Amino acid sequence: MIRVCLLDDDASCLMTVGRLIKKICRDCDVRTFVSPHDALDHYVTEDLPDFVLSDFKMPMMNGVSFIDEMRKLGYNGPAYIFTGRLEPIEATTPISGIIQKPLQMDVFREILRSVH
């Protein structure tokens, strides 16, 4: 079972991407969060995920800052930023890559295979 942390402040995007991940990866347990603070609070007491996919632009905390906070909790796995932005994103913490919205199924399928 691959534990996926999916974070996006847009609830409809979160639901769509969550369903897509479950369709691509039947052995994925997808935890969805609309708030980075809710996700961080969850992972303080629960097992850390195997894979993180976070939206970049959110009102409370951007995706890079969220991944940085997850790293402080001890998360060392793959972490991707999911964005519709076209300009480069500066990362101050290690990220595995940037995935452009809308999500391309074949691209995401390859990324999930690397986690297996």
C-alpha positions as CSV (number, residue, x, y, z in Angstrom):
1,M,0.0,0.0,0.0
2,I,1.4,3.4,-1.0
3,R,0.3,6.2,1.3
4,V,-0.2,9.4,-0.6
5,C,-0.6,12.9,0.8
6,L,-2.5,15.1,-1.6
7,L,-2.8,18.8,-0.8
8,D,-4.7,21.4,-2.7
9,D,-6.8,24.3,-1.4
10,D,-9.2,23.9,-4.4
11,A,-11.6,21.2,-3.2
12,S,-12.9,20.3,-6.7
13,C,-9.3,19.9,-8.0
14,L,-8.5,17.8,-4.9
15,M,-11.4,15.5,-5.5
16,T,-10.7,15.1,-9.2
17,V,-7.0,14.4,-8.7
18,G,-7.7,12.1,-5.7
19,R,-10.0,10.0,-7.9
20,L,-7.5,10.0,-10.7
21,I,-4.7,8.7,-8.4
22,K,-7.0,5.9,-7.1
23,K,-7.8,5.0,-10.7
24,I,-4.1,4.8,-11.7
25,C,-2.9,3.2,-8.5
26,R,-5.3,0.7,-6.9
27,D,-3.0,0.1,-4.0
28,C,-2.7,3.8,-3.1
29,D,-4.2,5.1,0.1
30,V,-4.9,8.7,-0.7
31,R,-5.2,11.2,2.2
32,T,-6.6,14.5,0.9
33,F,-6.2,17.9,2.6
34,V,-7.4,21.4,1.6
35,S,-5.2,23.0,4.3
36,P,-1.5,22.5,4.8
37,H,-1.9,23.0,8.5
38,D,-4.5,20.2,8.7
39,A,-2.1,17.9,6.8
40,L,0.8,18.8,9.1
41,D,-1.4,18.3,12.2
42,H,-2.5,14.9,10.8
43,Y,1.1,13.7,10.2
44,V,2.3,14.7,13.7
45,T,0.3,11.8,15.1
46,E,0.0,9.5,12.1
47,D,2.5,7.6,10.0
48,L,4.2,9.7,7.4
49,P,3.1,9.1,3.7
50,D,5.2,7.4,1.1
51,F,4.5,10.2,-1.5
52,V,3.6,13.9,-1.3
53,L,1.8,15.9,-4.0
54,S,1.1,19.5,-3.1
55,D,-0.4,22.4,-4.9
56,F,2.1,25.3,-5.1
57,K,-0.1,28.4,-4.6
58,M,-2.2,28.3,-1.5
59,P,-3.4,31.2,0.7
60,M,-1.8,30.0,4.0
61,M,1.4,28.4,2.9
62,N,2.9,27.5,-0.5
63,G,3.7,24.0,-1.5
64,V,7.4,24.4,-1.1
65,S,7.0,25.6,2.5
66,F,4.6,22.7,3.2
67,I,7.1,20.2,1.9
68,D,9.8,21.9,4.0
69,E,7.6,21.4,7.1
70,M,7.0,17.8,6.2
71,R,10.8,17.3,6.0
72,K,11.1,18.7,9.5
73,L,8.6,16.0,10.6
74,G,11.0,13.4,9.2
75,Y,9.5,12.9,5.8
76,N,12.3,11.9,3.3
77,G,10.2,10.5,0.4
78,P,9.4,11.9,-3.0
79,A,7.6,15.2,-2.9
80,Y,6.2,16.9,-6.0
81,I,4.7,20.3,-6.6
82,F,1.5,20.4,-8.6
83,T,0.9,23.8,-10.3
84,G,-0.7,25.7,-13.2
85,R,2.1,28.3,-13.0
86,L,4.3,28.7,-16.0
87,E,7.1,30.6,-14.3
88,P,9.9,28.7,-12.5
89,I,9.4,27.8,-8.8
90,E,12.3,28.4,-6.5
91,A,12.6,25.6,-4.0
92,T,14.3,26.1,-0.7
93,T,13.9,22.4,0.3
94,P,14.5,19.3,-1.8
95,I,11.6,18.5,-4.1
96,S,11.4,15.6,-6.6
97,G,9.8,17.7,-9.4
98,I,7.1,19.9,-10.7
99,I,3.9,18.5,-12.3
100,Q,1.9,20.9,-14.5
101,K,-1.8,21.1,-14.2
102,P,-3.9,19.6,-15.7
103,L,-2.5,16.3,-14.5
104,Q,-1.3,14.1,-17.4
105,M,-2.3,10.5,-16.5
106,D,0.8,8.9,-18.2
107,V,3.2,11.3,-16.5
108,F,1.7,10.6,-13.1
109,R,1.6,6.9,-13.7
110,E,5.4,6.9,-14.3
111,I,6.0,8.9,-11.2
112,L,3.9,6.5,-9.1
113,R,5.8,3.5,-10.6
114,S,9.0,5.0,-9.3
115,V,7.5,4.9,-5.8
116,H,6.6,1.2,-5.9
